[in-house]
Amino acid sequence: MFRLMGPSDLAAMEQLWTAQWDEPAQAARRAVLQFAGQENAYVAAEGDAVQAMVLAVPVTLQGRRGCYLCGLCARDTALAAGLVDYACDQQSRQGAVFFAAAPGAGQTAFYISRGFQRAFGLRCLTREVRRNLWSQAEFDAVTAKRLCELRRQYCPDCVELDAARMSVVLGDLYSRGVTIVSNAHGYGLYFRKDDTLFFIELMADDDRAAEVLMEAAREKESVVERAVITVGEAQPLFLGEGSRQEYGMIRFVGAPFDVSGSYMRLMLEN
């Protein structure tokens, strides 16, 4: 039986999540209760035993209401397929006109079988970062609410979370060591590994503004030589540079709309 989760299902959902993703129960609880909300969490149950789960997190794109599917855990593929279709049907009845996902390894064929198509491509490029003592920025000064505002400013064609859910994402990123660099002309989120800065999101007025952010990050981190940058495929920064990477997928309810220039990033991706 497919249905919305109930409070008594949480422990079983935590077990499914831990078994599938090798993450602690606390991560599952945060994803279910804070990122999705109990009213957007679906399970497949046999009697009292929860066999599968999926989260349908509210998002918007181009002013349209949709859901981001994540946290799919199931004992078998048929059960997963039925649950995804059920969750999409229930959310479409409530007004969702699209469903987005960021498939993990080996999941692309499954999502294609459920009516999804590729979208939200990325570009990945590497740049040397020069030393520049004059490049100024602040660090970890951007709140979740402000980050949502900045994303609307720099990338209005973006799959958007609300501020509360973005706060959950930022909490997860901070726990893994992310740093946010920002100034009046842009912002970026990066991890450092050895002598490289890995920017998982970078948005700025232009290429030079983006370089200033990277230079400021270099001064903060010291002994940094290069940056590996991920941007949206259609994003104007460093246009023409880098190699394309697949990232997301989308399923439409009714008539499709143009998402060739749309962007999706900073989502809980399990």
DRENPA-3360 file (N, C-alpha, C; in nm, 2 decimals, always signed):
BEGIN
1 = MFRLMGPS = +0.08/-0.12/+0.00/+0.00/+0.00/+0.00/+0.09/+0.12/+0.00 ~ +0.06/+0.22/-0.09/+0.13/+0.34/-0.09/+0.05/+0.45/-0.01 ~ +0.12/+0.53/+0.06/+0.05/+0.63/+0.14/+0.15/+0.73/+0.20 ~ +0.09/+0.84/+0.25/+0.18/+0.94/+0.33/+0.23/+0.87/+0.45 ~ +0.35/+0.91/+0.49/+0.40/+0.85/+0.61/+0.32/+0.90/+0.73 ~ +0.33/+0.82/+0.84/+0.27/+0.86/+0.97/+0.38/+0.87/+1.07 ~ +0.36/+0.93/+1.18/+0.47/+0.95/+1.28/+0.54/+0.82/+1.32 ~ +0.46/+0.71/+1.33/+0.51/+0.58/+1.37/+0.61/+0.52/+1.26;
9 = DLAAMEQL = +0.61/+0.58/+1.14/+0.69/+0.52/+1.04/+0.83/+0.57/+1.04 ~ +0.86/+0.68/+1.12/+0.99/+0.75/+1.11/+1.11/+0.65/+1.14 ~ +1.09/+0.57/+1.24/+1.21/+0.48/+1.28/+1.24/+0.39/+1.16 ~ +1.14/+0.33/+1.10/+1.16/+0.24/+0.99/+1.22/+0.31/+0.87 ~ +1.18/+0.44/+0.85/+1.24/+0.52/+0.74/+1.38/+0.55/+0.77 ~ +1.42/+0.58/+0.89/+1.56/+0.60/+0.93/+1.64/+0.47/+0.90 ~ +1.58/+0.36/+0.92/+1.66/+0.23/+0.90/+1.68/+0.21/+0.75 ~ +1.57/+0.24/+0.67/+1.59/+0.23/+0.52/+1.70/+0.32/+0.47;
17 = WTAQWDEP = +1.69/+0.45/+0.52/+1.79/+0.55/+0.47/+1.93/+0.51/+0.51 ~ +1.95/+0.46/+0.63/+2.08/+0.42/+0.68/+2.14/+0.31/+0.60 ~ +2.05/+0.21/+0.57/+2.09/+0.09/+0.49/+2.13/+0.13/+0.35 ~ +2.05/+0.22/+0.29/+2.07/+0.25/+0.15/+2.19/+0.35/+0.13 ~ +2.19/+0.45/+0.22/+2.29/+0.56/+0.19/+2.41/+0.56/+0.29 ~ +2.41/+0.47/+0.38/+2.52/+0.46/+0.48/+2.54/+0.59/+0.55 ~ +2.43/+0.65/+0.59/+2.43/+0.78/+0.66/+2.36/+0.76/+0.80 ~ +2.39/+0.84/+0.90/+2.33/+0.82/+1.03/+2.18/+0.85/+1.03;
25 = AQAARRAV = +2.11/+0.79/+1.12/+1.96/+0.81/+1.13/+1.93/+0.96/+1.15 ~ +2.02/+1.04/+1.21/+2.00/+1.18/+1.22/+1.98/+1.25/+1.09 ~ +2.06/+1.20/+0.99/+2.05/+1.26/+0.85/+1.91/+1.23/+0.79 ~ +1.86/+1.11/+0.81/+1.73/+1.08/+0.76/+1.62/+1.16/+0.83 ~ +1.63/+1.17/+0.96/+1.53/+1.25/+1.03/+1.53/+1.39/+0.99 ~ +1.64/+1.45/+0.96/+1.65/+1.59/+0.91/+1.59/+1.60/+0.77 ~ +1.62/+1.51/+0.69/+1.57/+1.51/+0.55/+1.42/+1.49/+0.55 ~ +1.37/+1.40/+0.63/+1.22/+1.37/+0.63/+1.14/+1.48/+0.70;
33 = LQFAGQEN = +1.18/+1.52/+0.82/+1.10/+1.62/+0.89/+1.13/+1.76/+0.86 ~ +1.25/+1.80/+0.83/+1.29/+1.94/+0.80/+1.29/+1.98/+0.65 ~ +1.36/+1.89/+0.57/+1.37/+1.92/+0.43/+1.25/+1.90/+0.35 ~ +1.18/+1.78/+0.38/+1.06/+1.75/+0.31/+0.94/+1.80/+0.39 ~ +0.93/+1.75/+0.51/+0.81/+1.77/+0.59/+0.73/+1.64/+0.58 ~ +0.67/+1.61/+0.69/+0.59/+1.48/+0.70/+0.48/+1.48/+0.59 ~ +0.43/+1.59/+0.56/+0.32/+1.60/+0.46/+0.36/+1.58/+0.32 ~ +0.50/+1.56/+0.30/+0.55/+1.54/+0.17/+0.64/+1.42/+0.16;
41 = AYVAAEGD = +0.62/+1.33/+0.26/+0.70/+1.20/+0.26/+0.61/+1.08/+0.24 ~ +0.64/+1.00/+0.15/+0.56/+0.89/+0.11/+0.63/+0.75/+0.13 ~ +0.55/+0.65/+0.17/+0.60/+0.52/+0.19/+0.52/+0.42/+0.12 ~ +0.58/+0.30/+0.10/+0.52/+0.18/+0.06/+0.52/+0.08/+0.18 ~ +0.41/+0.03/+0.22/+0.41/-0.05/+0.34/+0.33/-0.18/+0.31 ~ +0.38/-0.28/+0.37/+0.31/-0.41/+0.38/+0.27/-0.44/+0.52 ~ +0.14/-0.43/+0.55/+0.10/-0.43/+0.69/+0.16/-0.31/+0.76 ~ +0.23/-0.34/+0.87/+0.30/-0.23/+0.94/+0.44/-0.21/+0.90;
49 = AVQAMVLA = +0.49/-0.28/+0.81/+0.63/-0.28/+0.77/+0.65/-0.19/+0.65 ~ +0.74/-0.08/+0.67/+0.77/+0.01/+0.56/+0.88/-0.05/+0.47 ~ +0.84/-0.06/+0.34/+0.93/-0.13/+0.25/+1.00/-0.03/+0.16 ~ +0.95/+0.09/+0.15/+1.01/+0.19/+0.06/+0.97/+0.33/+0.10 ~ +1.05/+0.43/+0.06/+1.01/+0.57/+0.09/+1.07/+0.66/-0.02 ~ +1.00/+0.78/-0.03/+1.05/+0.89/-0.12/+1.00/+1.02/-0.07 ~ +1.08/+1.12/-0.08/+1.04/+1.26/-0.04/+1.01/+1.34/-0.16 ~ +0.90/+1.42/-0.15/+0.86/+1.51/-0.26/+0.87/+1.65/-0.21;
57 = VPVTLQGR = +0.98/+1.72/-0.22/+1.01/+1.84/-0.15/+0.96/+1.96/-0.24 ~ +0.88/+2.05/-0.18/+0.82/+2.16/-0.26/+0.93/+2.25/-0.32 ~ +0.92/+2.28/-0.45/+1.01/+2.38/-0.51/+0.93/+2.46/-0.61 ~ +1.00/+2.56/-0.67/+0.94/+2.64/-0.78/+1.04/+2.65/-0.89 ~ +0.99/+2.67/-1.01/+1.08/+2.70/-1.12/+1.00/+2.78/-1.22 ~ +1.05/+2.90/-1.26/+0.98/+2.99/-1.35/+0.84/+3.02/-1.30 ~ +0.83/+3.04/-1.17/+0.70/+3.07/-1.11/+0.60/+2.95/-1.10 ~ +0.65/+2.83/-1.14/+0.56/+2.72/-1.14/+0.59/+2.63/-1.02;
65 = RGCYLCGL = +0.49/+2.57/-0.97/+0.50/+2.48/-0.85/+0.54/+2.34/-0.89 ~ +0.64/+2.29/-0.82/+0.68/+2.15/-0.85/+0.73/+2.08/-0.72 ~ +0.80/+1.97/-0.74/+0.86/+1.89/-0.63/+0.99/+1.84/-0.68 ~ +1.08/+1.84/-0.58/+1.21/+1.77/-0.60/+1.21/+1.64/-0.53 ~ +1.23/+1.53/-0.60/+1.22/+1.40/-0.55/+1.36/+1.36/-0.50 ~ +1.37/+1.31/-0.38/+1.49/+1.26/-0.32/+1.47/+1.16/-0.21 ~ +1.57/+1.10/-0.16/+1.56/+1.00/-0.05/+1.49/+0.88/-0.09 ~ +1.50/+0.84/-0.22/+1.43/+0.72/-0.27/+1.50/+0.59/-0.21;
73 = CARDTALA = +1.43/+0.52/-0.13/+1.49/+0.39/-0.08/+1.38/+0.28/-0.10 ~ +1.42/+0.17/-0.15/+1.32/+0.07/-0.18/+1.39/-0.07/-0.18 ~ +1.31/-0.17/-0.14/+1.36/-0.31/-0.14/+1.38/-0.36/-0.28 ~ +1.30/-0.31/-0.38/+1.31/-0.36/-0.52/+1.27/-0.25/-0.61 ~ +1.30/-0.26/-0.74/+1.28/-0.16/-0.84/+1.13/-0.14/-0.86 ~ +1.05/-0.25/-0.87/+0.91/-0.24/-0.89/+0.84/-0.16/-0.79 ~ +0.88/-0.18/-0.66/+0.82/-0.10/-0.55/+0.86/+0.04/-0.56 ~ +0.98/+0.07/-0.60/+1.03/+0.21/-0.61/+0.95/+0.28/-0.72;
81 = AGLVDYAC = +0.93/+0.21/-0.83/+0.85/+0.27/-0.95/+0.71/+0.30/-0.91 ~ +0.65/+0.21/-0.84/+0.51/+0.24/-0.80/+0.50/+0.35/-0.70 ~ +0.60/+0.36/-0.61/+0.59/+0.47/-0.51/+0.62/+0.60/-0.57 ~ +0.72/+0.61/-0.67/+0.74/+0.74/-0.73/+0.62/+0.78/-0.81 ~ +0.56/+0.69/-0.88/+0.44/+0.73/-0.96/+0.33/+0.78/-0.87 ~ +0.31/+0.71/-0.75/+0.21/+0.75/-0.66/+0.24/+0.89/-0.60 ~ +0.36/+0.91/-0.56/+0.40/+1.04/-0.51/+0.37/+1.15/-0.61 ~ +0.41/+1.13/-0.73/+0.39/+1.23/-0.84/+0.24/+1.25/-0.86;
89 = DQQSRQGA = +0.16/+1.15/-0.86/+0.02/+1.16/-0.88/-0.04/+1.24/-0.77 ~ +0.00/+1.21/-0.64/-0.06/+1.28/-0.53/-0.02/+1.43/-0.53 ~ +0.10/+1.46/-0.56/+0.15/+1.60/-0.57/+0.09/+1.68/-0.69 ~ +0.07/+1.61/-0.80/+0.01/+1.68/-0.91/-0.14/+1.71/-0.88 ~ -0.20/+1.63/-0.80/-0.34/+1.67/-0.76/-0.34/+1.79/-0.68 ~ -0.23/+1.82/-0.61/-0.22/+1.94/-0.53/-0.16/+2.06/-0.60 ~ -0.13/+2.05/-0.73/-0.09/+2.16/-0.81/+0.05/+2.16/-0.87 ~ +0.13/+2.05/-0.84/+0.26/+2.04/-0.89/+0.25/+2.02/-1.04;
97 = VFFAAAPG = +0.33/+2.09/-1.12/+0.33/+2.07/-1.27/+0.46/+2.02/-1.32 ~ +0.56/+1.99/-1.23/+0.68/+1.93/-1.27/+0.75/+1.86/-1.15 ~ +0.83/+1.76/-1.18/+0.91/+1.69/-1.08/+1.05/+1.69/-1.12 ~ +1.14/+1.73/-1.03/+1.28/+1.73/-1.06/+1.35/+1.63/-0.97 ~ +1.47/+1.58/-1.02/+1.55/+1.48/-0.94/+1.69/+1.50/-0.98 ~ +1.78/+1.46/-0.89/+1.92/+1.45/-0.92/+1.97/+1.31/-0.90 ~ +1.95/+1.22/-1.00/+1.98/+1.08/-0.98/+2.12/+1.05/-0.94 ~ +2.13/+0.95/-0.84/+2.26/+0.90/-0.80/+2.31/+0.80/-0.90;
105 = AGQTAFYI = +2.43/+0.74/-0.87/+2.49/+0.65/-0.96/+2.39/+0.53/-0.99 ~ +2.37/+0.50/-1.11/+2.29/+0.39/-1.15/+2.14/+0.41/-1.15 ~ +2.10/+0.53/-1.12/+1.96/+0.56/-1.11/+1.90/+0.63/-1.24 ~ +1.98/+0.67/-1.33/+1.93/+0.74/-1.45/+1.83/+0.66/-1.53 ~ +1.86/+0.53/-1.56/+1.77/+0.45/-1.63/+1.63/+0.43/-1.56 ~ +1.64/+0.42/-1.43/+1.51/+0.41/-1.35/+1.43/+0.53/-1.37 ~ +1.49/+0.65/-1.36/+1.41/+0.77/-1.37/+1.35/+0.79/-1.51 ~ +1.43/+0.75/-1.61/+1.38/+0.76/-1.75/+1.26/+0.67/-1.77;
113 = SRGFQRAF = +1.26/+0.55/-1.70/+1.15/+0.46/-1.71/+1.02/+0.52/-1.64 ~ +1.04/+0.62/-1.56/+0.92/+0.68/-1.49/+0.89/+0.81/-1.56 ~ +0.94/+0.84/-1.68/+0.89/+0.96/-1.76/+0.98/+1.08/-1.74 ~ +1.10/+1.07/-1.68/+1.19/+1.18/-1.66/+1.28/+1.19/-1.78 ~ +1.33/+1.31/-1.80/+1.42/+1.34/-1.91/+1.53/+1.43/-1.85 ~ +1.65/+1.42/-1.92/+1.77/+1.50/-1.87/+1.74/+1.65/-1.87 ~ +1.79/+1.72/-1.77/+1.78/+1.86/-1.76/+1.89/+1.91/-1.66 ~ +1.90/+2.04/-1.66/+1.99/+2.11/-1.56/+2.13/+2.07/-1.57;
121 = GLRCLTRE = +2.18/+2.06/-1.69/+2.32/+2.03/-1.72/+2.42/+2.13/-1.65 ~ +2.54/+2.08/-1.62/+2.64/+2.17/-1.56/+2.76/+2.17/-1.65 ~ +2.85/+2.27/-1.62/+2.98/+2.28/-1.68/+3.08/+2.28/-1.57 ~ +3.19/+2.20/-1.59/+3.30/+2.20/-1.49/+3.43/+2.24/-1.56 ~ +3.49/+2.34/-1.49/+3.62/+2.39/-1.55/+3.72/+2.42/-1.44 ~ +3.84/+2.42/-1.48/+3.95/+2.44/-1.38/+4.03/+2.57/-1.42 ~ +4.05/+2.65/-1.32/+4.13/+2.78/-1.34/+4.23/+2.80/-1.23 ~ +4.35/+2.85/-1.28/+4.45/+2.89/-1.18/+4.40/+3.01/-1.11;
129 = VRRNLWSQ = +4.43/+3.02/-0.98/+4.39/+3.14/-0.90/+4.52/+3.22/-0.86 ~ +4.53/+3.34/-0.91/+4.64/+3.42/-0.88/+4.63/+3.48/-0.74 ~ +4.74/+3.52/-0.69/+4.74/+3.59/-0.56/+4.71/+3.74/-0.58 ~ +4.62/+3.80/-0.51/+4.58/+3.94/-0.52/+4.54/+3.99/-0.38 ~ +4.62/+4.06/-0.31/+4.59/+4.10/-0.18/+4.48/+4.20/-0.18 ~ +4.45/+4.26/-0.29/+4.35/+4.37/-0.30/+4.21/+4.31/-0.32 ~ +4.20/+4.18/-0.34/+4.06/+4.12/-0.36/+4.00/+4.10/-0.23 ~ +3.88/+4.16/-0.21/+3.82/+4.16/-0.08/+3.68/+4.08/-0.08;
137 = AEFDAVTA = +3.65/+4.02/+0.03/+3.53/+3.95/+0.04/+3.50/+3.91/+0.18 ~ +3.38/+3.88/+0.21/+3.34/+3.83/+0.34/+3.32/+3.68/+0.34 ~ +3.33/+3.61/+0.45/+3.32/+3.47/+0.46/+3.21/+3.42/+0.56 ~ +3.13/+3.33/+0.51/+3.02/+3.27/+0.59/+2.93/+3.38/+0.65 ~ +2.90/+3.48/+0.57/+2.82/+3.59/+0.61/+2.68/+3.59/+0.54 ~ +2.65/+3.49/+0.46/+2.53/+3.48/+0.39/+2.43/+3.38/+0.46 ~ +2.32/+3.43/+0.50/+2.22/+3.35/+0.56/+2.14/+3.27/+0.45 ~ +2.06/+3.17/+0.49/+1.98/+3.09/+0.40/+1.89/+3.18/+0.32;
145 = KRLCELRR = +1.82/+3.27/+0.40/+1.73/+3.37/+0.33/+1.80/+3.45/+0.23 ~ +1.92/+3.50/+0.26/+1.99/+3.59/+0.17/+2.04/+3.51/+0.05 ~ +2.08/+3.38/+0.07/+2.12/+3.30/-0.04/+2.01/+3.28/-0.14 ~ +1.89/+3.26/-0.09/+1.77/+3.25/-0.18/+1.75/+3.37/-0.26 ~ +1.77/+3.49/-0.20/+1.76/+3.62/-0.27/+1.87/+3.63/-0.37 ~ +1.99/+3.60/-0.34/+2.10/+3.61/-0.43/+2.08/+3.51/-0.55 ~ +2.03/+3.40/-0.53/+2.01/+3.30/-0.64/+1.90/+3.36/-0.73 ~ +1.80/+3.42/-0.68/+1.69/+3.48/-0.77/+1.75/+3.60/-0.85;
153 = QYCPDCVE = +1.85/+3.67/-0.78/+1.91/+3.78/-0.85/+2.00/+3.74/-0.97 ~ +2.08/+3.64/-0.94/+2.18/+3.60/-1.04/+2.13/+3.49/-1.13 ~ +2.03/+3.41/-1.09/+1.99/+3.30/-1.17/+1.84/+3.29/-1.15 ~ +1.75/+3.37/-1.21/+1.61/+3.37/-1.19/+1.55/+3.24/-1.25 ~ +1.62/+3.17/-1.34/+1.56/+3.05/-1.40/+1.62/+2.93/-1.32 ~ +1.60/+2.93/-1.19/+1.66/+2.83/-1.10/+1.55/+2.75/-1.03 ~ +1.57/+2.63/-1.00/+1.49/+2.55/-0.92/+1.51/+2.60/-0.77 ~ +1.40/+2.65/-0.71/+1.41/+2.73/-0.59/+1.35/+2.65/-0.47;
161 = LDAARMSV = +1.43/+2.64/-0.36/+1.38/+2.60/-0.23/+1.34/+2.72/-0.15 ~ +1.25/+2.71/-0.06/+1.22/+2.82/+0.03/+1.34/+2.83/+0.13 ~ +1.34/+2.94/+0.21/+1.45/+2.97/+0.30/+1.47/+2.86/+0.41 ~ +1.36/+2.81/+0.46/+1.37/+2.71/+0.57/+1.44/+2.58/+0.51 ~ +1.40/+2.54/+0.39/+1.46/+2.42/+0.34/+1.61/+2.45/+0.29 ~ +1.63/+2.57/+0.24/+1.77/+2.61/+0.21/+1.86/+2.60/+0.34 ~ +1.80/+2.64/+0.45/+1.87/+2.63/+0.58/+1.92/+2.49/+0.61 ~ +1.83/+2.39/+0.58/+1.87/+2.25/+0.60/+1.99/+2.22/+0.51;
169 = VLGDLYSR = +1.98/+2.26/+0.38/+2.09/+2.23/+0.29/+2.22/+2.29/+0.34 ~ +2.21/+2.42/+0.38/+2.33/+2.48/+0.43/+2.39/+2.42/+0.55 ~ +2.30/+2.37/+0.64/+2.35/+2.30/+0.76/+2.42/+2.17/+0.72 ~ +2.37/+2.10/+0.62/+2.44/+1.98/+0.57/+2.58/+2.02/+0.51 ~ +2.58/+2.13/+0.43/+2.70/+2.16/+0.37/+2.81/+2.21/+0.47 ~ +2.76/+2.29/+0.57/+2.86/+2.33/+0.67/+2.91/+2.22/+0.75 ~ +2.83/+2.12/+0.77/+2.88/+2.00/+0.85/+2.99/+1.93/+0.77 ~ +2.99/+1.95/+0.64/+3.09/+1.88/+0.55/+3.20/+1.97/+0.52;
177 = GVTIVSNA = +3.20/+2.10/+0.57/+3.32/+2.18/+0.56/+3.31/+2.29/+0.45 ~ +3.19/+2.33/+0.40/+3.18/+2.43/+0.30/+3.21/+2.57/+0.36 ~ +3.26/+2.66/+0.27/+3.28/+2.80/+0.31/+3.20/+2.88/+0.20 ~ +3.14/+2.99/+0.25/+3.07/+3.08/+0.16/+3.15/+3.21/+0.15 ~ +3.19/+3.25/+0.03/+3.26/+3.37/+0.01/+3.17/+3.47/-0.07 ~ +3.16/+3.59/-0.03/+3.07/+3.69/-0.09/+3.12/+3.83/-0.08 ~ +3.07/+3.91/-0.18/+3.09/+4.05/-0.17/+2.97/+4.12/-0.25 ~ +2.98/+4.24/-0.28/+2.87/+4.31/-0.34/+2.85/+4.27/-0.48;
185 = HGYGLYFR = +2.94/+4.19/-0.54/+2.93/+4.15/-0.68/+2.91/+4.01/-0.71 ~ +2.89/+3.93/-0.60/+2.87/+3.79/-0.62/+2.90/+3.70/-0.50 ~ +2.89/+3.57/-0.52/+2.91/+3.48/-0.40/+2.95/+3.34/-0.46 ~ +3.01/+3.26/-0.38/+3.04/+3.13/-0.41/+3.05/+3.04/-0.29 ~ +3.02/+2.91/-0.31/+3.03/+2.81/-0.21/+3.14/+2.71/-0.25 ~ +3.24/+2.69/-0.16/+3.35/+2.60/-0.20/+3.39/+2.51/-0.08 ~ +3.45/+2.40/-0.12/+3.53/+2.31/-0.03/+3.67/+2.32/-0.07 ~ +3.76/+2.31/+0.03/+3.90/+2.30/+0.00/+3.95/+2.16/+0.02;
193 = KDDTLFFI = +4.03/+2.12/-0.08/+4.10/+1.99/-0.07/+4.25/+2.01/-0.12 ~ +4.34/+1.99/-0.03/+4.48/+2.02/-0.06/+4.50/+2.16/-0.11 ~ +4.55/+2.17/-0.23/+4.58/+2.31/-0.29/+4.47/+2.35/-0.39 ~ +4.35/+2.29/-0.38/+4.25/+2.32/-0.47/+4.12/+2.36/-0.40 ~ +4.05/+2.46/-0.46/+3.92/+2.50/-0.41/+3.82/+2.45/-0.51 ~ +3.72/+2.38/-0.45/+3.61/+2.32/-0.53/+3.49/+2.40/-0.51 ~ +3.45/+2.48/-0.61/+3.34/+2.57/-0.60/+3.21/+2.49/-0.65 ~ +3.12/+2.46/-0.57/+3.00/+2.39/-0.61/+2.89/+2.48/-0.66;
201 = ELMADDDR = +2.91/+2.61/-0.63/+2.82/+2.71/-0.69/+2.90/+2.84/-0.69 ~ +2.89/+2.91/-0.80/+2.96/+3.04/-0.81/+2.88/+3.13/-0.90 ~ +2.84/+3.25/-0.85/+2.76/+3.34/-0.93/+2.81/+3.48/-0.90 ~ +2.82/+3.56/-1.01/+2.88/+3.69/-1.00/+2.84/+3.78/-1.12 ~ +2.87/+3.91/-1.11/+2.83/+4.00/-1.21/+2.89/+3.97/-1.35 ~ +3.02/+3.92/-1.34/+3.09/+3.89/-1.46/+3.21/+3.81/-1.43 ~ +3.29/+3.77/-1.53/+3.41/+3.68/-1.50/+3.50/+3.74/-1.40 ~ +3.53/+3.87/-1.42/+3.63/+3.94/-1.33/+3.58/+3.94/-1.18;
209 = AAEVLMEA = +3.45/+3.96/-1.17/+3.39/+3.96/-1.03/+3.41/+3.82/-0.97 ~ +3.39/+3.72/-1.05/+3.41/+3.58/-1.00/+3.55/+3.55/-0.97 ~ +3.64/+3.61/-1.05/+3.79/+3.59/-1.02/+3.82/+3.66/-0.89 ~ +3.77/+3.77/-0.86/+3.79/+3.84/-0.73/+3.75/+3.75/-0.61 ~ +3.64/+3.69/-0.62/+3.59/+3.60/-0.52/+3.69/+3.48/-0.50 ~ +3.74/+3.43/-0.61/+3.83/+3.32/-0.59/+3.97/+3.37/-0.54 ~ +4.01/+3.49/-0.57/+4.13/+3.54/-0.52/+4.12/+3.57/-0.37 ~ +4.01/+3.62/-0.33/+3.98/+3.64/-0.19/+3.98/+3.51/-0.11;
217 = AREKESVV = +3.93/+3.41/-0.17/+3.93/+3.28/-0.10/+4.07/+3.22/-0.10 ~ +4.15/+3.25/-0.20/+4.29/+3.20/-0.19/+4.36/+3.27/-0.08 ~ +4.34/+3.40/-0.06/+4.41/+3.47/+0.05/+4.36/+3.41/+0.19 ~ +4.24/+3.38/+0.20/+4.19/+3.32/+0.32/+4.25/+3.18/+0.35 ~ +4.25/+3.10/+0.25/+4.30/+2.96/+0.26/+4.45/+2.95/+0.26 ~ +4.51/+3.03/+0.18/+4.66/+3.03/+0.16/+4.71/+2.89/+0.10 ~ +4.81/+2.89/+0.03/+4.87/+2.78/-0.03/+4.77/+2.71/-0.12 ~ +4.69/+2.79/-0.20/+4.60/+2.74/-0.29/+4.64/+2.78/-0.43;
225 = ERAVITVG = +4.64/+2.69/-0.52/+4.69/+2.71/-0.66/+4.58/+2.72/-0.76 ~ +4.47/+2.65/-0.74/+4.37/+2.65/-0.85/+4.23/+2.63/-0.79 ~ +4.13/+2.65/-0.88/+3.99/+2.63/-0.84/+3.93/+2.54/-0.95 ~ +3.85/+2.44/-0.90/+3.76/+2.36/-0.99/+3.62/+2.41/-0.97 ~ +3.56/+2.46/-1.08/+3.44/+2.54/-1.07/+3.32/+2.47/-1.14 ~ +3.21/+2.45/-1.07/+3.09/+2.40/-1.14/+2.99/+2.51/-1.15 ~ +2.94/+2.53/-1.27/+2.84/+2.63/-1.30/+2.73/+2.57/-1.39 ~ +2.62/+2.64/-1.40/+2.51/+2.59/-1.49/+2.56/+2.59/-1.63;
233 = EAQPLFLG = +2.51/+2.49/-1.71/+2.55/+2.48/-1.85/+2.53/+2.61/-1.93 ~ +2.42/+2.68/-1.90/+2.38/+2.80/-1.97/+2.43/+2.93/-1.89 ~ +2.49/+2.91/-1.78/+2.53/+3.03/-1.70/+2.64/+3.11/-1.77 ~ +2.63/+3.24/-1.77/+2.72/+3.32/-1.85/+2.87/+3.33/-1.80 ~ +2.89/+3.29/-1.68/+3.03/+3.29/-1.63/+3.12/+3.20/-1.71 ~ +3.24/+3.25/-1.75/+3.33/+3.17/-1.82/+3.27/+3.09/-1.94 ~ +3.18/+3.16/-2.01/+3.11/+3.09/-2.12/+3.20/+3.03/-2.22 ~ +3.17/+2.91/-2.26/+3.26/+2.84/-2.36/+3.37/+2.76/-2.30;
241 = EGSRQEYG = +3.39/+2.77/-2.17/+3.49/+2.70/-2.10/+3.43/+2.57/-2.03 ~ +3.52/+2.47/-2.01/+3.47/+2.36/-1.93/+3.41/+2.25/-2.01 ~ +3.38/+2.14/-1.94/+3.31/+2.02/-2.01/+3.18/+2.01/-1.94 ~ +3.08/+1.95/-2.02/+2.95/+1.94/-1.98/+2.94/+1.82/-1.89 ~ +2.86/+1.83/-1.78/+2.83/+1.72/-1.69/+2.68/+1.70/-1.68 ~ +2.63/+1.58/-1.68/+2.49/+1.56/-1.65/+2.46/+1.58/-1.50 ~ +2.35/+1.63/-1.47/+2.32/+1.65/-1.33/+2.18/+1.61/-1.29 ~ +2.08/+1.68/-1.35/+1.94/+1.66/-1.31/+1.85/+1.60/-1.41;
249 = MIRFVGAP = +1.72/+1.58/-1.37/+1.62/+1.53/-1.46/+1.49/+1.60/-1.43 ~ +1.39/+1.59/-1.52/+1.26/+1.66/-1.50/+1.16/+1.57/-1.56 ~ +1.04/+1.57/-1.49/+0.92/+1.51/-1.55/+0.81/+1.61/-1.54 ~ +0.74/+1.63/-1.65/+0.64/+1.73/-1.66/+0.50/+1.67/-1.64 ~ +0.41/+1.75/-1.58/+0.27/+1.71/-1.57/+0.20/+1.79/-1.68 ~ +0.14/+1.73/-1.78/+0.08/+1.80/-1.89/+0.19/+1.85/-1.98 ~ +0.16/+1.97/-2.04/+0.25/+2.02/-2.15/+0.38/+2.06/-2.09 ~ +0.49/+2.02/-2.15/+0.63/+2.06/-2.10/+0.65/+2.21/-2.13;
257 = FDVSGSYM = +0.75/+2.26/-2.06/+0.79/+2.40/-2.08/+0.94/+2.40/-2.09 ~ +0.99/+2.51/-2.15/+1.13/+2.52/-2.18/+1.22/+2.53/-2.06 ~ +1.31/+2.43/-2.04/+1.40/+2.44/-1.92/+1.55/+2.43/-1.98 ~ +1.57/+2.46/-2.10/+1.70/+2.45/-2.16/+1.80/+2.54/-2.09 ~ +1.76/+2.65/-2.04/+1.85/+2.74/-1.97/+1.83/+2.74/-1.82 ~ +1.76/+2.64/-1.77/+1.73/+2.63/-1.62/+1.85/+2.57/-1.55 ~ +1.85/+2.60/-1.42/+1.96/+2.56/-1.33/+1.91/+2.49/-1.20 ~ +1.98/+2.39/-1.16/+1.94/+2.32/-1.03/+2.07/+2.28/-0.96;
265 = RLMLEN = +2.08/+2.32/-0.84/+2.20/+2.28/-0.76/+2.17/+2.31/-0.61 ~ +2.26/+2.27/-0.52/+2.25/+2.29/-0.38/+2.12/+2.22/-0.33 ~ +2.10/+2.09/-0.36/+1.99/+2.01/-0.31/+2.05/+1.90/-0.23 ~ +1.97/+1.85/-0.13/+2.01/+1.72/-0.07/+1.99/+1.61/-0.18 ~ +2.09/+1.54/-0.21/+2.09/+1.46/-0.33/+2.07/+1.31/-0.31 ~ +2.05/+1.26/-0.20/+2.02/+1.12/-0.18/+1.88/+1.09/-0.23;
% end
